[in-house]
Amino acid sequence: MKLPWRTARHKNQLALYLAPDSLAYVQADVSSAGEPLRVLRWGVEERGDASLPEFARRVRGMGLGAGQVVALLGAEHYQILKIETPNVPQDELKAAARWQIKEMVEAHLDDLTLDVMHVGGDAPRAQKHLFVVAAANTALRELTEWSASAGLNLDAVDIWETAQRNLQSAAAQHTGLAERATAALMVQNGSCLLTVSAQGELFYTRRLDWDERLRLRALGGFAPKPAAPPPLGFEYMPGDDIGFADDGAAAEAEGSAMVIELQRSIDVWERSWPDLPLALLQLKTPEHDKELATLLQRELGLRTQAMELAPLFSGFEARSDNLAAYAACLPLLGALLRSEQRKP
């Protein structure tokens, strides 16, 4: 799945995601080491009713093709699995993993391209597991061919989990937590991706369904509504409640399934990696992330902060009129931080 990087490093770098109905892109100047990356262009180009070839021709006219290009593969086109590391030499890992996952994948092995990376990187650890990424060959081929027809010759194809790892690791380094274990939760389009990383390496990942009620609670937006009307023949007795039902109180009482699953993931982490306690949960959403971070910190009992992007990128800010495009482009920031030596 991973395409080789070209040896020459370009000043400009482009990250893109081709969705069925649009193209999200972020182009940045990556030449300034130690400073925030300068975002040159970013946005979402809607496909409309154009065919894929027509859409490619239109994108070609946008002039995005200068520099290195990395694309995020749609999450529906790959699986990321965790297995025990086969006891084989490094150069035989992919072949050994291929047979180990044959009952775990949703497609025939011949229709998949595999890549592997050690959980927690290559450092010696008591626990030895592999992440195996199994990507659909047809999706990779279609993405590569479409990109070429749009004048965007791909240098690499990345996945959402490793892109988020890159972003959270950069944010952790800025806050002085590069050596500690941190979690990141990025919310987008009704779902969220949880990753746990330490020392720049990915250890854990899980997708969760987002609970929009959390945003309402964080903003104090639960409005009371009238209770159901009393039945015919109802007679009032002292002490009867015929007032208003408080949705906020009801939500507090029943709890959030997303928060419960998030807490379970944290519990799994603490049992699995007791020597790497979580120092921080970083949250990133298109808006209201500070309020949501405050709420989640109270719910989870874990230090939680909104992920600050300003120290990492300049020229990428959310406004009331660009929130949809901002949300679509957020995951691409991590792809811009991809290391040429990192796997994948």
N, C-alpha and C positions, 0 to 999 in steps of 0.2 A: 504493500500500500504506500509506503513512504518513498517518495521520489528523491533522488540525490540532489543535494544543493550544488549549484555551480561553484567553482573554486573562487572566482572573483566576487568580491563584496561590493554591492552597489550602494550608492548613497540613498536612493529611494527604495522603499519596500511597500508592497501592496498586499493586503489581506482581504479576502473576499469570501462570501458565502452565497451560493446560487440556490435560492429557494424556488419552488415551483412557480411562484408568481412574481418574483423580484430578484434583484441582485443587491446585496449589502456589501459595502466596500469601505475600507479605510486605507489611505495612503499617507506614509509618514517619511520624514527625513531621519534616518537612523545613524547618521554619521557622527553625531555629537555624543561621545561617551561621557557618562557621568552627569548628564543634564537630561531634563525631560525631553522625550521624543517629540519632535515638532510635527503635529498632524497637518498635512497639507490639504487634503480633501477627504471628506467622508460623507456618506449618505446612502440612500436607497433608491435605486432605479426600478420603477414598476414595469413589469412586463406587459401588462394590459392584455389585449387579445392577439398580440404578435406571436408567431411561431417561434420556436427556439432559434432557427437560423436567422430569422428577422431580428430577434432580440440580440443575437450575437453581433450582427452588423451594426445595430444601433449602439451597443456598448463599445464596439471598436472605435466608433466616432467620438467617444468621450475622452480618448487619449489617456487611458489608465495604464498602458502597458510598459512604461519605463521602469527599470529596476527589477528586483526580485519579487516573485509572486508566490504566495502561499494561500491555499484554499482550505476552508473547513468543510469536511464531508458531513452531509446531513445525518443526524443521529439515527434516522430510520434506516440508514444504509450500512450500519455496522453494529457489532456487538463487542463489548469489552468484558472479558472473562478473567477470573483469577483462578490459577491452578498452582499446585505444588511444583516447584522447580524440578524438572527432570534431571536425573543424575547422569548427565551427558556433557561432553565438551561444549564450550560456548558456541562454536560454529555449527553444532547440531541441535541447538535449542528449538529452532523453528520447526524442524522436521519432527522432533519428539513431541512438541506441543501440538502439532497438527493431529497426531493420532490421539492425544489425550483429550482433545476437545470435540472429537467427532460426534459424540452423543449429546453435546451441549449446544451445538449451533443449529440454526433454523434453516440452513441451506446445505446443499452438497458441498463437500470440501473442495471439489474441483471448481466450484463457482465462487470461491473466496480467495482473497489475498490476505495473508497473515503477517502481523508484525508482533514482536514481543519486547517487553521491557521488564526489568526486575522491580518488584514492589520495593519502594524505598531506595532505588538506585543500585549501584554495583557494590556498595560497601558491604563487607561481611556482616551477616546478621544471624541470630539464632533461628528466626523464621525465614524460610526461603520460599518465596512465591513469585510467580510471574503474572503480569498482566498480558493477556493475549488479545489483540485487536483483530477481529475477523470482519473484513470489509467486502461488500459485494463487488465482484469484478465489473458487472455491467454499470454500476453507479460510478466507479472509478473511471471507466473508459468514457462514459458519457460526459462526465465532468471535465476530463482532460481534453476531449475533442471539442467540446463547446468552448472551453477557455481558449484553445488555440484559434478557433474560428473568430473569437472576439479579440484576437491580438494579444492574449494574455497567456504566455507560455509558462506553465506551472513549474516552479522549482520544487515544491513540496505540497503534499496533502496532509493536513493535520486533523485531529479530532478535538471535540469540545473539552474533554476532560484534561488533556495535556495543555491546551490553550489556557484554560482556567488556572491550572497549576502554575503556568508561567506568570500570570497576572498576580495571583495571590502571593507567590514567592517574591516578586518584585516589591509588592506592597509591604510584605513582612520585613524585607530587608530595610526598607525605608523607615520602619518603626522600630528597628533594632531587634527584631525577632527572627532573623534569618536562620538561626540555629535551633529554634524552638519549633514544636509542632503547632500549626495553626489550621483552622478550618475556614473554608470560604463557601458562601451560599449566594449564588447568583440567580435572580428571579427573572423569568422571561416567558411571556405568553402562556400564563396559567400553569407553568411548571417551574421547577428549580433544580439546579445541579449543585450537589454537595461534594466538595473535595477536601481531603486532609493531606497536607504536605509538610515536610520538614527538610531543612537543608537543601531546598530547591528540588526535592524529589516527591513524586506522587506515591502515597501510601494507600489511600482509600477513596472510593468514589461511589456515589449513589444518586439516582434521580428520584425526586419526590414531587407529588402534586401540590401546587401552591394553594393556600387557603386565603382567599381575598378578604375574609372577615378579619384577618390579622391587621390588614391595612386600616380597615374601618376602626378597629379597636385602638390602634396606635394613634389615630387622628381624633379619637373620641367621637366617632361619627355614627354610633348606634343610636338611632332615634326611636323613642318609645312609640309603639303602635297600640291602638285600642285592642283590648281583649275581645275574644269572640262574644257576640251578643248572647245574652242569657236566653234560655229556651222559653217558649210560651208557658204561661202558668207559673213563672218564677216568682217567688216571694222573698223579698229581702229580709235577712235576719242580721242582727248586729254581729259584726266581725266578718261578714262576707266581703270579699274583695271584688269590686266591680270597676276597678280603676284601669290602669294601663299595664301592659306587659312590657318588661324591660328586656329588649333583645340583647343588650350588652351583658346584663347579668346572666341571661340564658346562655350566651356564648361562653362566658367565664365558667359557668357551671359544667357545661358539657365538654369543654376543652376543645382543642384543635387537633384533628388527626395528624396534620402536618407537624405540629410541635411534638406530638407524641412520637412520631416516627423519627423526627430529628433527635429527640432525646434517646431513643433506642440506638440510633447510630453512634451517638456520643458514648453511650454505655458500652457498645461493642468495641469501640476504639479503646476505651479505658481498660477493658479486660484484655484486649489483644496486645496493646502496647503500653503496659504500665510504666515503662521507663521513658515514655514520651508523652507526658500530660499535655493536654491542649492549653495553650497560653491565650488563645484569642479566637473568636469567631468573627470573620469579616463578612459583612453583608453588602451586596450591591444590587440595587434596583434602579429603574429609571428615575424614580422620584420617591420622596418621603423615606429614604433609607435610614436617616438618623432617628426618626421616630420609631421605625420598625426595629432598629437595633436596640433601642431602649426597652421596647416591649419584649423582644426575644431574650434579652439579658435577664429581665425579671422572670420570664417563664422558665428559662433553662438553668439559671444560676451560674452562667458562664460569661465571662467578660466578652462583650459583643460590641463591635464598632462598625460604623459605615466605612466601607473601603474608600480611601481618598485617592483619587486619580490625578489631581492637579500636580503632585510632585513627580508623577511618572510621565504625563502627557500634557502638552500645551496645544490649544486649538481644538479641544474636544470637550464641549460643555453642553449640558442639557438646558433647554429653554421650553417654555410652555408650548411653542409651536413646532418643536422637533422631537417630542418624546418618543414617538413610534420609531423614527429613524435612529434615535439614540439607543433605544433598547435593542434594535436589530444589530447595531454595530458594536455594542459593548463586548460581546465575546471575541470579536476580531482583534481587540487590543492585545490579548494574550498571544495570538498567532504572530503579531508583529514582534513579540519578545522572544520568539523561538530561537534557540541556540543552534548553530550549525553543527555542533559536536554532540548535541543531546539526542537521545533515542527515546521515542521517535521524535 
